[in-house]
């Protein structure tokens, strides 16, 4: 007997939430509008980020170019190899991103020119202040519109304190109840009962009862307010809910975190079954990227990639960490040799940097969860951490290219 992943009542609640936000068409159209260069620039000027954006527009013109490296090193690519897409995690807000841009621009004067990664990951709690005061939109504009990152992934941690009125509103709308605690100042927070951070178990792994609805509400509000279209998702229930919710919103996507522990092909097939249950008519899914777990080796990565290709599911990329934070996993973790095996087999992969491998100050998971005021105070230091991650990605990408493996960086690292 086959069991449905969602009951009729669960689907009704998800449908009601989507209609509350205007329906699929309106959500999609609003995201498109809020991603436009001029729309974001106008709003950010009104919110006090005008000077930062103008400076970012100047800085990006100084960025080193991939074509110069290719020409200087007589690079040619082997079409039998896979393509490597660079991804860096930790773009923790506007000040951090702006400082990292300054470092990348200055690198052109050094012997170690730094390229912009193609994909960015941010683990900043989506508080109302961060979402609505312009900080997130400024980060997105510098990353997507100016540095031309192909993807920017934000993180919705379901334990973030929210206005109590929002809980009441969602309960009336969906017919469910949310177990929560009063945290003062008119705010409440979902009760999280397993070990983890204040904001929720390394990004929200504990999604109990009907709390997936709060996840969907959070990413939708953020998308409508800022044009953010890509979100981290480490929970099985929210993956199922998002695959159903986003099936008719083509420009809203999630990335499946390695914290979900997709460490083998069996777990990967579970994901494929979920995707297939709510596949879009064009064969795509709200899932854009799956981060294969740190315990997996090259053979497992290749096997997962082959099974993904055989599934007929379109538009899903696979990623692997090259280095990880010292407080996230084993000391000295380095996936570089595995990456070469994957790429030389003809398999595409996104090579991701949670760390540059040196365990420098603030290159930690703990730094992801700093309160807003503390993060602002050390923004330049976190910006340095991002720069060194991007530099490590550049060095590894250059090594790939010298081997005939094509590496993809952000658009600002290429000439128009």
C-alpha positions in Angstrom: 0.0 0.0 0.0 1.3 3.5 -0.9 0.7 6.3 1.5 0.3 9.9 0.4 3.0 12.3 1.7 0.4 14.9 2.5 -3.2 14.5 3.7 -6.1 16.4 2.3 -6.2 18.6 5.4 -2.5 19.4 5.1 -2.8 20.3 1.5 -5.8 22.6 2.3 -3.8 24.4 4.9 -0.9 24.9 2.5 -3.3 26.1 -0.2 -4.9 28.5 2.2 -1.5 30.0 3.1 -0.6 30.4 -0.6 -3.9 32.2 -1.3 -3.4 34.4 1.8 -0.2 35.7 0.1 -2.0 36.4 -3.2 -1.8 33.0 -4.9 0.9 31.5 -7.1 0.7 33.9 -10.0 0.9 37.0 -7.8 3.7 35.6 -5.7 5.7 34.8 -8.8 5.1 38.2 -10.5 6.0 40.0 -7.2 9.3 38.1 -6.9 10.2 39.1 -10.5 9.5 42.7 -9.8 11.4 42.8 -6.6 14.5 41.3 -8.3 14.8 44.1 -10.8 17.9 46.3 -10.6 16.1 49.6 -10.6 13.4 48.5 -8.3 15.9 47.4 -5.6 18.1 50.4 -6.1 15.1 52.8 -5.6 13.9 51.0 -2.5 17.4 50.8 -1.0 18.0 54.5 -1.5 14.8 55.2 0.4 16.0 52.8 3.2 19.4 54.5 3.6 21.6 52.0 1.6 22.1 54.3 -1.4 25.8 55.2 -0.8 26.7 51.5 -0.1 25.1 50.4 -3.4 26.8 53.2 -5.4 30.2 52.2 -3.9 29.5 48.5 -4.7 28.8 49.6 -8.3 32.2 51.2 -8.5 34.0 48.3 -6.7 32.7 45.6 -9.1 34.4 47.4 -12.0 37.8 46.6 -10.5 37.2 42.8 -10.1 39.7 40.4 -11.6 38.5 38.5 -14.7 38.6 34.8 -15.4 39.4 35.5 -19.1 42.8 37.0 -18.1 43.7 33.9 -16.2 42.6 31.7 -19.1 44.7 33.7 -21.5 47.8 33.9 -19.3 47.8 30.1 -18.7 46.6 29.0 -22.2 43.7 27.2 -20.6 41.7 24.7 -22.7 38.8 22.6 -21.5 38.2 18.9 -21.8 34.5 18.4 -22.7 34.6 14.9 -21.2 35.1 16.4 -17.7 32.3 17.7 -15.5 31.7 21.4 -14.9 32.6 22.8 -11.4 30.4 25.6 -10.0 31.9 27.7 -7.2 29.8 28.3 -4.0 30.7 30.1 -0.8 28.7 30.2 2.4 28.5 33.0 5.0 27.4 36.2 3.3 26.0 37.5 6.6 24.3 40.8 5.6 25.0 44.0 3.7 28.1 45.3 5.7 29.8 41.9 5.5 29.1 41.6 1.7 30.3 45.1 1.1 33.5 44.6 2.9 34.1 41.3 1.0 33.6 43.3 -2.2 36.3 45.7 -1.1 38.8 42.8 -0.5 37.9 41.2 -3.9 38.4 44.5 -5.7 41.8 45.0 -4.1 43.0 41.5 -4.9 43.5 42.6 -8.5 46.6 44.4 -7.2 48.1 41.2 -5.7 49.5 37.9 -7.0 46.3 36.2 -5.8 43.4 37.6 -7.9 40.1 36.5 -6.3 37.0 35.6 -8.3 33.4 35.9 -7.2 31.7 32.6 -6.5 28.8 31.7 -8.7 26.5 30.8 -5.8 26.2 32.5 -2.4 24.8 31.0 0.9 23.7 33.2 3.9 22.8 31.9 7.3 21.3 35.1 8.8 18.1 34.7 10.8 15.2 36.2 8.8 14.0 38.5 11.5 11.5 41.2 10.6 14.2 43.8 11.0 16.6 42.0 8.6 13.9 41.4 6.1 12.2 44.7 6.1 14.8 47.3 6.9 16.7 46.9 3.6 19.7 44.9 4.9 18.7 41.7 3.2 17.7 43.5 0.0 21.0 45.4 -0.1 22.9 42.0 0.4 20.8 40.5 -2.5 21.4 43.5 -4.8 25.2 43.5 -4.3 25.3 39.7 -4.7 22.8 39.1 -7.5 22.5 42.4 -9.4 26.0 43.8 -9.1 28.3 40.8 -8.6 25.9 38.7 -10.7 25.8 35.6 -8.5 23.6 33.0 -10.2 22.0 32.0 -6.9 21.8 33.5 -3.4 20.4 31.2 -0.7 18.9 32.6 2.5 18.1 30.6 5.6 14.7 30.6 7.3 15.2 29.3 10.9 11.8 28.5 12.2 12.7 29.3 15.8 13.0 33.0 15.1 10.8 35.1 17.4 7.8 36.5 15.5 5.0 38.9 16.4 2.3 37.0 18.3 -0.3 38.5 16.0 1.3 36.5 13.1 0.8 33.2 15.0 -2.8 34.1 15.6 -3.4 35.0 12.0 -1.8 31.8 10.7 -3.8 29.7 13.1 -7.1 31.3 12.0 -6.0 30.9 8.3 -4.9 27.2 8.4 -6.9 25.8 11.3 -3.9 24.4 13.1 -2.2 25.4 16.3 1.4 26.3 17.0 3.0 25.4 20.3 5.0 28.5 21.2 6.4 30.6 24.1 6.0 34.3 24.9 9.5 35.8 24.6 8.4 39.4 25.4 7.7 42.6 23.5 4.7 41.1 21.7 6.9 38.3 20.3 6.5 34.6 20.4 8.7 31.7 19.3 8.0 28.1 18.4 9.1 25.7 21.1 12.0 23.6 19.9 12.7 20.6 22.1 15.8 19.0 20.7 19.4 20.2 21.1 20.3 23.2 19.0 20.7 26.9 18.8 18.2 29.5 20.1 17.1 30.0 16.5 16.5 26.3 16.0 18.6 23.2 15.6 21.3 24.3 13.1 18.8 25.9 10.7 15.5 24.3 11.7 16.0 20.5 11.5 13.3 20.1 14.1 10.1 20.9 12.3 7.4 19.3 14.5 3.7 19.1 14.2 2.4 21.7 11.6 5.5 24.0 11.9 6.2 23.5 8.2 3.5 26.1 7.6 5.6 28.7 9.5 8.5 27.8 7.3 6.5 28.4 4.1 5.1 31.7 5.5 8.6 32.9 6.4 10.1 32.3 3.0 7.1 33.7 1.2 7.1 36.9 3.2 10.8 37.3 2.5 10.4 36.6 -1.2 7.6 39.2 -1.5 9.5 41.8 0.4 12.9 41.4 -1.2 12.8 39.2 -4.3 14.8 36.5 -2.5 14.0 33.3 -4.4 16.2 30.6 -2.9 16.2 29.2 0.6 18.0 26.6 2.7 15.8 23.7 3.7 17.1 20.9 6.0 13.9 19.2 7.1 12.0 16.3 5.5 8.6 17.8 6.3 9.4 21.2 4.9 10.9 19.6 1.7 7.6 17.8 1.1 5.5 20.9 1.9 7.7 23.1 -0.3 7.5 20.6 -3.3 3.7 20.8 -3.1 3.6 24.6 -2.3 6.0 25.7 -5.0 4.9 23.4 -7.8 3.1 26.4 -9.5 5.6 29.1 -8.4 8.4 28.5 -10.9 10.8 31.1 -9.4 10.8 30.0 -5.8 13.4 27.3 -4.9 15.0 25.5 -2.0 18.5 24.0 -1.4 18.6 20.8 0.6 21.3 21.2 3.3 23.9 18.5 4.0 22.6 18.6 7.6 19.7 16.6 6.3 22.3 13.8 6.1 21.9 12.7 2.5 25.0 10.5 3.0 24.1 7.6 0.6 22.1 6.6 -2.4 19.2 5.2 -0.4 18.5 8.6 1.3 19.0 10.3 -2.1 16.3 8.0 -3.6 13.9 9.1 -0.8 14.4 12.7 -2.0 13.8 11.7 -5.7 10.5 10.1 -4.7 9.4 13.2 -2.9 10.4 15.4 -5.9 8.6 13.0 -8.2 5.4 13.1 -6.2 4.9 16.8 -6.9 6.9 17.2 -10.1 6.1 20.2 -12.3 4.7 19.7 -15.8 8.1 20.7 -17.3 9.9 18.1 -15.2 11.4 20.7 -12.8 11.0 21.0 -9.0 11.1 23.7 -6.3 14.3 21.8 -5.3 17.2 23.5 -7.1 20.1 21.9 -5.3 20.9 19.0 -3.0 24.0 19.1 -0.8 25.4 15.6 -0.6 26.5 14.8 3.0 30.0 15.2 4.2 30.3 11.5 4.9 29.8 10.6 1.3 32.7 9.8 -1.0 33.2 10.4 -4.7 31.6 7.1 -5.7 28.5 7.9 -3.8 28.3 11.4 -5.3 28.7 10.0 -8.8 26.0 7.3 -8.1 23.6 9.9 -6.9 24.3 12.1 -10.0 23.7 9.1 -12.3 20.4 8.2 -10.6 19.3 11.8 -10.8 20.0 11.8 -14.6 18.1 8.6 -15.0 15.1 9.9 -13.1 14.3 12.5 -15.8 14.0 15.2 -13.1 15.3 18.5 -14.5 17.1 21.5 -13.1 18.6 19.9 -9.9 22.3 20.4 -9.1 24.4 18.5 -6.6 26.9 20.1 -4.3 29.6 18.9 -1.9 31.6 20.7 0.8 35.3 21.1 0.0 36.1 22.4 3.5 33.9 22.8 6.6 33.9 24.9 9.8 36.0 23.5 12.6 32.9 23.4 14.8 30.7 21.7 12.2 32.6 18.4 11.7 35.9 16.6 11.8 39.1 18.5 12.0 41.0 18.7 8.7 38.1 17.8 6.5 39.1 18.2 2.9 37.1 16.8 -0.1 39.4 18.0 -2.8 40.6 14.6 -4.0 37.0 13.4 -4.2 36.1 16.5 -6.2 38.7 15.6 -8.9 37.4 12.1 -9.1 33.8 13.4 -9.5 34.7 15.9 -12.2 37.1 13.7 -14.1 34.3 11.1 -14.3 32.3 13.6 -16.4 30.0 14.5 -13.5 29.0 18.1 -12.8 29.3 19.4 -9.2 29.0 22.5 -7.2 32.1 22.9 -5.0 31.2 24.6 -1.8 33.2 26.4 0.9 31.8 26.5 4.4 35.4 27.3 5.4 38.7 28.1 3.7 40.3 25.2 5.7 42.4 27.4 8.1 40.1 27.7 11.1 40.6 31.5 11.2 38.7 33.7 13.7 34.9 33.8 13.0 35.1 31.0 10.5 32.7 29.1 12.6 29.1 27.9 12.7 28.7 30.0 15.9 29.4 33.2 13.9 26.3 32.4 11.8 24.1 32.8 14.8 25.4 36.1 16.3 22.8 38.6 17.3 22.3 41.4 14.8 24.2 44.0 16.9 27.1 41.7 17.4 27.3 40.8 13.8 27.3 44.4 12.8 30.2 45.1 15.1 32.4 42.4 13.5 31.2 42.8 10.0 34.6 43.6 8.6 36.1 40.4 10.2 33.3 38.3 8.8 33.8 40.0 5.5 37.5 38.9 5.6 36.4 35.4 6.3 34.2 35.5 3.2 37.0 36.9 1.1 39.4 34.1 2.2 36.7 31.5 1.4 36.2 33.1 -2.1 40.0 33.1 -2.5 40.2 29.4 -1.6 37.5 28.7 -4.1 39.4 30.7 -6.7 42.6 28.8 -6.1 40.9 25.4 -6.4 38.9 26.6 -9.4 42.1 27.7 -11.1 43.6 24.3 -10.4 40.6 22.7 -12.0 41.0 24.9 -15.0 44.6 24.0 -15.4 43.5 20.3 -15.5 41.0 21.1 -18.3 38.0 21.2 -16.0 35.7 24.2 -16.6 35.0 26.2 -13.4 32.1 28.6 -13.2 32.3 31.8 -11.1 30.0 34.8 -10.6 29.1 37.0 -13.6 31.2 39.9 -12.4 34.3 37.8 -12.8 33.8 37.7 -16.5 33.8 40.4 -19.2 30.4 41.4 -20.6 
